[in-house]
């Protein structure tokens, strides 16, 4: 009988621990995706600025 209570208690704990772990992984992935998007936009902006400067140098 006590084994059943121990099993149910551990099952309850593991269930919520798994849900918290899943939430943390999703949140971490979202943060990484946001950082990658920002870095990609910055890279594109830097390339556009570099191209614009080269065009200005050719005109002057």
Phi and psi in radians as a Rosetta constraint file:
Dihedral C 1 N 2 CA 2 C 2 CIRCULARHARMONIC -1.176 0.35
Dihedral N 2 CA 2 C 2 N 3 CIRCULARHARMONIC -0.526 0.35
Dihedral C 2 N 3 CA 3 C 3 CIRCULARHARMONIC -1.089 0.35
Dihedral N 3 CA 3 C 3 N 4 CIRCULARHARMONIC -0.648 0.35
Dihedral C 3 N 4 CA 4 C 4 CIRCULARHARMONIC -1.122 0.35
Dihedral N 4 CA 4 C 4 N 5 CIRCULARHARMONIC -0.759 0.35
Dihedral C 4 N 5 CA 5 C 5 CIRCULARHARMONIC -1.140 0.35
Dihedral N 5 CA 5 C 5 N 6 CIRCULARHARMONIC -0.704 0.35
Dihedral C 5 N 6 CA 6 C 6 CIRCULARHARMONIC -1.108 0.35
Dihedral N 6 CA 6 C 6 N 7 CIRCULARHARMONIC -0.789 0.35
Dihedral C 6 N 7 CA 7 C 7 CIRCULARHARMONIC -1.072 0.35
Dihedral N 7 CA 7 C 7 N 8 CIRCULARHARMONIC -0.815 0.35
Dihedral C 7 N 8 CA 8 C 8 CIRCULARHARMONIC -1.125 0.35
Dihedral N 8 CA 8 C 8 N 9 CIRCULARHARMONIC -0.671 0.35
Dihedral C 8 N 9 CA 9 C 9 CIRCULARHARMONIC -1.131 0.35
Dihedral N 9 CA 9 C 9 N 10 CIRCULARHARMONIC -0.795 0.35
Dihedral C 9 N 10 CA 10 C 10 CIRCULARHARMONIC -1.150 0.35
Dihedral N 10 CA 10 C 10 N 11 CIRCULARHARMONIC -0.651 0.35
Dihedral C 10 N 11 CA 11 C 11 CIRCULARHARMONIC -1.081 0.35
Dihedral N 11 CA 11 C 11 N 12 CIRCULARHARMONIC -0.762 0.35
Dihedral C 11 N 12 CA 12 C 12 CIRCULARHARMONIC -1.059 0.35
Dihedral N 12 CA 12 C 12 N 13 CIRCULARHARMONIC -0.813 0.35
Dihedral C 12 N 13 CA 13 C 13 CIRCULARHARMONIC -1.118 0.35
Dihedral N 13 CA 13 C 13 N 14 CIRCULARHARMONIC -0.795 0.35
Dihedral C 13 N 14 CA 14 C 14 CIRCULARHARMONIC -1.169 0.35
Dihedral N 14 CA 14 C 14 N 15 CIRCULARHARMONIC -0.591 0.35
Dihedral C 14 N 15 CA 15 C 15 CIRCULARHARMONIC -1.058 0.35
Dihedral N 15 CA 15 C 15 N 16 CIRCULARHARMONIC -0.891 0.35
Dihedral C 15 N 16 CA 16 C 16 CIRCULARHARMONIC -1.285 0.35
Dihedral N 16 CA 16 C 16 N 17 CIRCULARHARMONIC -0.539 0.35
Dihedral C 16 N 17 CA 17 C 17 CIRCULARHARMONIC -1.114 0.35
Dihedral N 17 CA 17 C 17 N 18 CIRCULARHARMONIC -0.706 0.35
Dihedral C 17 N 18 CA 18 C 18 CIRCULARHARMONIC -1.139 0.35
Dihedral N 18 CA 18 C 18 N 19 CIRCULARHARMONIC -0.695 0.35
Dihedral C 18 N 19 CA 19 C 19 CIRCULARHARMONIC -1.145 0.35
Dihedral N 19 CA 19 C 19 N 20 CIRCULARHARMONIC -0.712 0.35
Dihedral C 19 N 20 CA 20 C 20 CIRCULARHARMONIC -1.152 0.35
Dihedral N 20 CA 20 C 20 N 21 CIRCULARHARMONIC -0.727 0.35
Dihedral C 20 N 21 CA 21 C 21 CIRCULARHARMONIC -1.092 0.35
Dihedral N 21 CA 21 C 21 N 22 CIRCULARHARMONIC -0.758 0.35
Dihedral C 21 N 22 CA 22 C 22 CIRCULARHARMONIC -1.091 0.35
Dihedral N 22 CA 22 C 22 N 23 CIRCULARHARMONIC -0.750 0.35
Dihedral C 22 N 23 CA 23 C 23 CIRCULARHARMONIC -1.084 0.35
Dihedral N 23 CA 23 C 23 N 24 CIRCULARHARMONIC -0.734 0.35
Dihedral C 23 N 24 CA 24 C 24 CIRCULARHARMONIC -1.122 0.35
Dihedral N 24 CA 24 C 24 N 25 CIRCULARHARMONIC -0.716 0.35
Dihedral C 24 N 25 CA 25 C 25 CIRCULARHARMONIC -1.128 0.35
Dihedral N 25 CA 25 C 25 N 26 CIRCULARHARMONIC -0.747 0.35
Dihedral C 25 N 26 CA 26 C 26 CIRCULARHARMONIC -1.105 0.35
Dihedral N 26 CA 26 C 26 N 27 CIRCULARHARMONIC -0.733 0.35
Dihedral C 26 N 27 CA 27 C 27 CIRCULARHARMONIC -1.121 0.35
Dihedral N 27 CA 27 C 27 N 28 CIRCULARHARMONIC -0.748 0.35
Dihedral C 27 N 28 CA 28 C 28 CIRCULARHARMONIC -1.099 0.35
Dihedral N 28 CA 28 C 28 N 29 CIRCULARHARMONIC -0.748 0.35
Dihedral C 28 N 29 CA 29 C 29 CIRCULARHARMONIC -1.112 0.35
Dihedral N 29 CA 29 C 29 N 30 CIRCULARHARMONIC -0.681 0.35
Dihedral C 29 N 30 CA 30 C 30 CIRCULARHARMONIC -1.127 0.35
Dihedral N 30 CA 30 C 30 N 31 CIRCULARHARMONIC -0.732 0.35
Dihedral C 30 N 31 CA 31 C 31 CIRCULARHARMONIC -1.101 0.35
Dihedral N 31 CA 31 C 31 N 32 CIRCULARHARMONIC -0.792 0.35
Dihedral C 31 N 32 CA 32 C 32 CIRCULARHARMONIC -1.103 0.35
Dihedral N 32 CA 32 C 32 N 33 CIRCULARHARMONIC -0.729 0.35
Dihedral C 32 N 33 CA 33 C 33 CIRCULARHARMONIC -1.070 0.35
Dihedral N 33 CA 33 C 33 N 34 CIRCULARHARMONIC -0.724 0.35
Dihedral C 33 N 34 CA 34 C 34 CIRCULARHARMONIC -1.108 0.35
Dihedral N 34 CA 34 C 34 N 35 CIRCULARHARMONIC -0.769 0.35
Dihedral C 34 N 35 CA 35 C 35 CIRCULARHARMONIC -1.094 0.35
Dihedral N 35 CA 35 C 35 N 36 CIRCULARHARMONIC -0.707 0.35
Dihedral C 35 N 36 CA 36 C 36 CIRCULARHARMONIC -1.147 0.35
Dihedral N 36 CA 36 C 36 N 37 CIRCULARHARMONIC -0.689 0.35
Dihedral C 36 N 37 CA 37 C 37 CIRCULARHARMONIC -1.107 0.35
Dihedral N 37 CA 37 C 37 N 38 CIRCULARHARMONIC -0.746 0.35
Dihedral C 37 N 38 CA 38 C 38 CIRCULARHARMONIC -1.114 0.35
Dihedral N 38 CA 38 C 38 N 39 CIRCULARHARMONIC -0.753 0.35
Dihedral C 38 N 39 CA 39 C 39 CIRCULARHARMONIC -1.133 0.35
Dihedral N 39 CA 39 C 39 N 40 CIRCULARHARMONIC -0.682 0.35
Dihedral C 39 N 40 CA 40 C 40 CIRCULARHARMONIC -1.163 0.35
Dihedral N 40 CA 40 C 40 N 41 CIRCULARHARMONIC -0.738 0.35
Dihedral C 40 N 41 CA 41 C 41 CIRCULARHARMONIC -1.119 0.35
Dihedral N 41 CA 41 C 41 N 42 CIRCULARHARMONIC -0.697 0.35
Dihedral C 41 N 42 CA 42 C 42 CIRCULARHARMONIC -1.130 0.35
Dihedral N 42 CA 42 C 42 N 43 CIRCULARHARMONIC -0.717 0.35
Dihedral C 42 N 43 CA 43 C 43 CIRCULARHARMONIC -1.098 0.35
Dihedral N 43 CA 43 C 43 N 44 CIRCULARHARMONIC -0.782 0.35
Dihedral C 43 N 44 CA 44 C 44 CIRCULARHARMONIC -1.086 0.35
Dihedral N 44 CA 44 C 44 N 45 CIRCULARHARMONIC -0.778 0.35
Dihedral C 44 N 45 CA 45 C 45 CIRCULARHARMONIC -1.084 0.35
Dihedral N 45 CA 45 C 45 N 46 CIRCULARHARMONIC -0.726 0.35
Dihedral C 45 N 46 CA 46 C 46 CIRCULARHARMONIC -1.123 0.35
Dihedral N 46 CA 46 C 46 N 47 CIRCULARHARMONIC -0.697 0.35
Dihedral C 46 N 47 CA 47 C 47 CIRCULARHARMONIC -1.146 0.35
Dihedral N 47 CA 47 C 47 N 48 CIRCULARHARMONIC -0.725 0.35
Dihedral C 47 N 48 CA 48 C 48 CIRCULARHARMONIC -1.106 0.35
Dihedral N 48 CA 48 C 48 N 49 CIRCULARHARMONIC -0.729 0.35
Dihedral C 48 N 49 CA 49 C 49 CIRCULARHARMONIC -1.118 0.35
Dihedral N 49 CA 49 C 49 N 50 CIRCULARHARMONIC -0.722 0.35
Dihedral C 49 N 50 CA 50 C 50 CIRCULARHARMONIC -1.103 0.35
Dihedral N 50 CA 50 C 50 N 51 CIRCULARHARMONIC -0.766 0.35
Dihedral C 50 N 51 CA 51 C 51 CIRCULARHARMONIC -1.096 0.35
Dihedral N 51 CA 51 C 51 N 52 CIRCULARHARMONIC -0.710 0.35
Dihedral C 51 N 52 CA 52 C 52 CIRCULARHARMONIC -1.123 0.35
Dihedral N 52 CA 52 C 52 N 53 CIRCULARHARMONIC -0.740 0.35
Dihedral C 52 N 53 CA 53 C 53 CIRCULARHARMONIC -1.120 0.35
Dihedral N 53 CA 53 C 53 N 54 CIRCULARHARMONIC -0.700 0.35
Dihedral C 53 N 54 CA 54 C 54 CIRCULARHARMONIC -1.087 0.35
Dihedral N 54 CA 54 C 54 N 55 CIRCULARHARMONIC -0.699 0.35
Dihedral C 54 N 55 CA 55 C 55 CIRCULARHARMONIC -1.134 0.35
Dihedral N 55 CA 55 C 55 N 56 CIRCULARHARMONIC -0.711 0.35
Dihedral C 55 N 56 CA 56 C 56 CIRCULARHARMONIC -1.133 0.35
Dihedral N 56 CA 56 C 56 N 57 CIRCULARHARMONIC -0.698 0.35
Dihedral C 56 N 57 CA 57 C 57 CIRCULARHARMONIC -1.078 0.35
Dihedral N 57 CA 57 C 57 N 58 CIRCULARHARMONIC -0.696 0.35
Dihedral C 57 N 58 CA 58 C 58 CIRCULARHARMONIC -1.165 0.35
Dihedral N 58 CA 58 C 58 N 59 CIRCULARHARMONIC -0.614 0.35
Dihedral C 58 N 59 CA 59 C 59 CIRCULARHARMONIC -1.301 0.35
Dihedral N 59 CA 59 C 59 N 60 CIRCULARHARMONIC -0.521 0.35
